């Protein structure tokens, strides 16, 4: 905060005792939630009233500037969040599309393989032998299906690392959170995120992440408790619903 020259001149004319009373009134006025100026001026002594008015005017100007700055930052952050949410939605849409494509491809591939294999076997061997080979063919089909599921999991893991992890780290930066950003996305974390998405849906996951990162309590900004949450703590099954329901917002 920088005071105008007029304020500096007025303050320089006051002695230490007057300065003490002046700053006590300013402190009391600022701590009053209503900022009741008329009430405070009635308590200010006449020898420091003029200096109090000049300093109060400068403080009000600075408060308005700070509020305007906060609004601009909030607007910019909202734009970034909208873009990040759009990217995240695209990521899950791509995952679902790839998942369905893999299932359809595996289904058609297995169906064609079984059809061709059974046709050749029936032409060469007896009906009993053909049925036996159908049984072994079913086992092979099951193995191919498992392979398709593994491909889907690998695809989900890649999307979590390439889309979700940058989205989380950008959210940490936008909120100026004390929670640590992610450096490594482990298989255990990926599996937990997959469980959350399957159980509650991606929108619930995004909502809980934003609430946790914006929580004063989980950022160590509580006067009585300096606890700072971690990503693994937030997505833990015991804590996730409490975070979602704001039970840790401002204890």
C-alpha positions as CSV (number, residue, x, y, z in Angstrom):
1,X,0.0,0.0,0.0
2,X,1.4,3.4,-1.0
3,X,-0.1,6.6,0.5
4,X,-0.5,9.9,-1.3
5,X,1.8,12.9,-0.5
6,X,-0.9,14.6,1.4
7,X,-1.2,11.6,3.7
8,X,2.6,11.6,4.2
9,X,2.6,15.3,5.1
10,X,-0.2,14.9,7.6
11,X,1.3,11.8,9.2
12,X,4.8,13.4,9.4
13,X,3.3,16.2,11.6
14,X,2.0,13.8,14.2
15,X,4.0,12.7,17.3
16,X,4.4,9.1,18.3
17,X,1.5,9.2,20.7
18,X,-0.8,10.6,18.0
19,X,0.4,8.0,15.5
20,X,-0.4,5.3,17.9
21,X,-3.9,6.5,18.4
22,X,-4.3,6.9,14.6
23,X,-3.3,3.4,13.7
24,X,-5.3,2.0,16.5
25,X,-8.5,3.6,15.0
26,X,-7.5,2.4,11.5
27,X,-7.0,-1.1,12.8
28,X,-10.4,-1.1,14.7
29,X,-12.1,0.3,11.6
30,X,-10.7,-2.4,9.3
31,X,-11.5,-5.2,11.7
32,X,-15.2,-4.1,11.8
33,X,-16.9,-6.4,9.4
34,X,-19.3,-3.6,8.3
35,X,-16.6,-1.0,7.9
36,X,-18.9,1.5,9.7
37,X,-17.0,4.8,9.0
38,X,-19.5,7.0,10.7
39,X,-19.3,5.0,13.9
40,X,-15.5,5.0,13.9
41,X,-15.2,8.8,13.1
42,X,-17.2,9.5,16.3
43,X,-14.4,7.9,18.3
44,X,-11.5,9.6,16.5
45,X,-10.0,12.5,18.3
46,X,-10.1,15.8,16.5
47,X,-6.3,16.2,16.4
48,X,-5.9,13.0,14.2
49,X,-9.3,13.1,12.4
50,X,-8.0,14.7,9.2
51,X,-5.2,12.2,8.9
52,X,-7.6,9.4,9.6
53,X,-9.9,10.5,6.7
54,X,-7.1,10.8,4.2
55,X,-5.7,7.3,5.1
56,X,-9.1,5.8,5.1
57,X,-9.8,7.1,1.6
58,X,-6.5,5.7,0.3
59,X,-7.3,2.3,2.0
60,X,-10.7,2.2,0.3
61,X,-9.1,2.9,-3.1
62,X,-6.6,0.0,-2.6
63,X,-9.4,-2.4,-1.5
64,X,-11.4,-1.7,-4.6
65,X,-8.3,-2.2,-6.8
66,X,-7.6,-5.5,-5.1
67,X,-11.2,-6.7,-5.5
68,X,-11.1,-5.8,-9.2
69,X,-7.9,-7.7,-9.6
70,X,-9.4,-10.8,-7.9
71,X,-12.4,-10.6,-10.3
72,X,-10.1,-10.5,-13.3
73,X,-8.1,-13.5,-12.0
74,X,-11.3,-15.4,-11.2
75,X,-12.6,-14.8,-14.7
76,X,-9.3,-15.9,-16.3
77,X,-9.3,-19.1,-14.1
78,X,-12.9,-19.9,-15.1
79,X,-11.9,-19.7,-18.7
80,X,-9.0,-22.1,-18.1
81,X,-11.3,-24.5,-16.1
82,X,-13.8,-24.6,-18.9
83,X,-11.1,-25.5,-21.4
84,X,-9.6,-28.1,-19.1
85,X,-13.1,-29.6,-18.5
86,X,-13.7,-29.7,-22.3
87,X,-10.3,-31.5,-22.7
88,X,-11.2,-34.0,-20.0
89,X,-14.7,-34.7,-21.5
90,X,-13.0,-35.3,-24.8
91,X,-10.6,-37.7,-23.1
92,X,-13.4,-39.8,-21.6
93,X,-15.4,-39.7,-24.8
94,X,-12.4,-41.0,-26.7
95,X,-11.9,-43.7,-24.1
96,X,-15.5,-44.9,-24.4
97,X,-15.4,-44.8,-28.2
98,X,-12.1,-46.8,-28.2
99,X,-13.6,-49.3,-25.7
100,X,-16.7,-49.9,-27.8
101,X,-14.5,-50.2,-31.0
102,X,-12.3,-52.7,-29.3
103,X,-15.2,-54.8,-28.2
104,X,-16.8,-54.7,-31.6
105,X,-13.5,-55.6,-33.3
106,X,-12.8,-58.5,-31.0
107,X,-16.4,-59.8,-31.3
108,X,-16.3,-59.7,-35.2
109,X,-12.8,-61.1,-35.3
110,X,-13.7,-64.0,-33.0
111,X,-16.9,-64.7,-34.8
112,X,-15.2,-64.8,-38.2
113,X,-12.3,-67.0,-36.9
114,X,-14.8,-69.5,-35.3
115,X,-16.9,-69.6,-38.5
116,X,-13.9,-70.3,-40.8
117,X,-12.4,-72.8,-38.4
118,X,-15.6,-74.8,-37.8
119,X,-16.3,-74.9,-41.5
120,X,-12.8,-76.4,-42.3
121,X,-13.0,-78.9,-39.4
122,X,-16.5,-80.2,-40.3
123,X,-15.3,-80.8,-43.9
124,X,-12.3,-82.9,-42.7
125,X,-13.4,-84.6,-39.6
126,X,-16.4,-86.2,-37.9
127,X,-19.1,-84.3,-36.1
128,X,-17.8,-85.4,-32.7
129,X,-14.3,-84.2,-33.5
130,X,-15.7,-80.9,-34.7
131,X,-17.5,-80.3,-31.5
132,X,-14.4,-81.0,-29.5
133,X,-12.5,-78.5,-31.6
134,X,-15.3,-76.0,-31.0
135,X,-14.7,-76.3,-27.3
136,X,-10.9,-75.6,-27.7
137,X,-11.8,-72.8,-30.0
138,X,-13.9,-71.2,-27.3
139,X,-11.0,-71.2,-25.0
140,X,-8.9,-69.4,-27.6
141,X,-11.7,-66.9,-28.0
142,X,-11.7,-66.2,-24.3
143,X,-8.0,-65.6,-24.4
144,X,-8.4,-63.1,-27.2
145,X,-11.2,-61.3,-25.3
146,X,-8.9,-60.9,-22.3
147,X,-6.3,-59.5,-24.6
148,X,-8.8,-56.9,-25.7
149,X,-9.6,-55.9,-22.1
150,X,-5.9,-55.4,-21.5
151,X,-5.6,-53.1,-24.5
152,X,-8.5,-51.1,-23.1
153,X,-6.8,-50.8,-19.8
154,X,-3.6,-49.7,-21.4
155,X,-5.6,-47.1,-23.4
156,X,-7.3,-45.8,-20.3
157,X,-3.9,-45.6,-18.5
158,X,-2.4,-43.6,-21.4
159,X,-5.3,-41.2,-21.4
160,X,-5.1,-40.7,-17.6
161,X,-1.4,-39.8,-18.0
162,X,-1.8,-37.6,-21.0
163,X,-5.0,-35.8,-20.1
164,X,-6.1,-36.2,-16.5
165,X,-2.7,-35.6,-14.9
166,X,-2.0,-32.3,-16.8
167,X,-5.6,-31.2,-16.0
168,X,-5.0,-31.8,-12.2
169,X,-1.7,-30.0,-12.2
170,X,-3.2,-27.0,-14.0
171,X,-6.0,-26.9,-11.5
172,X,-3.5,-26.8,-8.7
173,X,-1.8,-23.8,-10.4
174,X,-5.0,-22.0,-11.0
175,X,-6.2,-22.2,-7.4
176,X,-2.7,-21.5,-6.1
177,X,-3.2,-24.6,-3.9
178,X,-0.7,-26.0,-1.4
179,X,-1.5,-29.6,-2.5
180,X,1.4,-31.1,-4.4
181,X,1.0,-31.6,-8.2
182,X,1.3,-35.1,-9.7
183,X,4.7,-36.2,-11.1
184,X,4.0,-39.9,-11.6
185,X,0.7,-41.7,-12.3
186,X,1.1,-45.2,-10.8
187,X,-0.9,-48.2,-11.7
188,X,-2.5,-48.1,-8.3
189,X,-3.7,-44.6,-8.9
190,X,-5.0,-45.4,-12.4
191,X,-6.9,-48.4,-11.0
192,X,-8.5,-46.2,-8.3
193,X,-9.5,-43.5,-10.8
194,X,-11.1,-46.2,-13.0
195,X,-13.1,-47.5,-10.1
196,X,-14.3,-43.9,-9.3
197,X,-15.3,-43.3,-12.9
198,X,-17.1,-46.7,-13.2
199,X,-19.0,-46.1,-9.8
200,X,-19.8,-42.4,-9.8
201,X,-19.0,-41.1,-13.3
202,X,-16.4,-38.6,-14.6
203,X,-18.3,-35.5,-13.6
204,X,-18.3,-36.5,-9.9
205,X,-14.5,-37.1,-10.2
206,X,-13.9,-33.6,-11.6
207,X,-16.2,-32.0,-9.0
208,X,-14.5,-33.7,-6.0
209,X,-11.0,-32.7,-7.4
210,X,-12.1,-29.0,-7.6
211,X,-13.6,-29.1,-4.1
212,X,-10.5,-30.6,-2.6
213,X,-8.1,-28.2,-4.2
214,X,-10.3,-25.2,-3.2
215,X,-10.7,-26.4,0.4
216,X,-8.9,-24.1,2.9
217,X,-8.8,-27.0,5.4
218,X,-7.2,-29.5,2.9
219,X,-4.7,-26.8,1.9
220,X,-3.4,-26.3,5.4
221,X,-5.0,-22.8,5.8
222,X,-6.9,-23.7,8.9
223,X,-5.6,-21.8,12.0
224,X,-5.9,-24.9,14.3
225,X,-4.8,-27.6,11.8
226,X,-2.1,-27.2,9.1
227,X,-2.9,-30.6,7.4
228,X,-2.3,-30.6,3.7
229,X,-4.0,-33.4,1.7
230,X,-2.3,-35.4,-1.1
231,X,-3.8,-36.8,-4.3
232,X,-3.8,-40.4,-2.9
233,X,-5.6,-39.2,0.3
234,X,-8.2,-37.4,-1.8
235,X,-9.1,-40.4,-4.0
236,X,-9.0,-42.9,-1.2
237,X,-12.3,-44.7,-0.8
238,X,-12.6,-43.5,2.9
239,X,-12.1,-39.8,2.0
240,X,-13.6,-39.4,-1.5
241,X,-17.2,-39.0,-0.5
242,X,-16.4,-36.7,2.4
243,X,-14.5,-34.5,0.0
244,X,-17.4,-34.5,-2.5
245,X,-19.9,-33.6,0.2
246,X,-17.7,-30.7,1.6
247,X,-17.1,-32.3,4.9
248,X,-13.5,-31.2,4.7
249,X,-14.1,-27.7,3.2
250,X,-13.5,-25.4,6.2
251,X,-13.3,-27.4,9.5
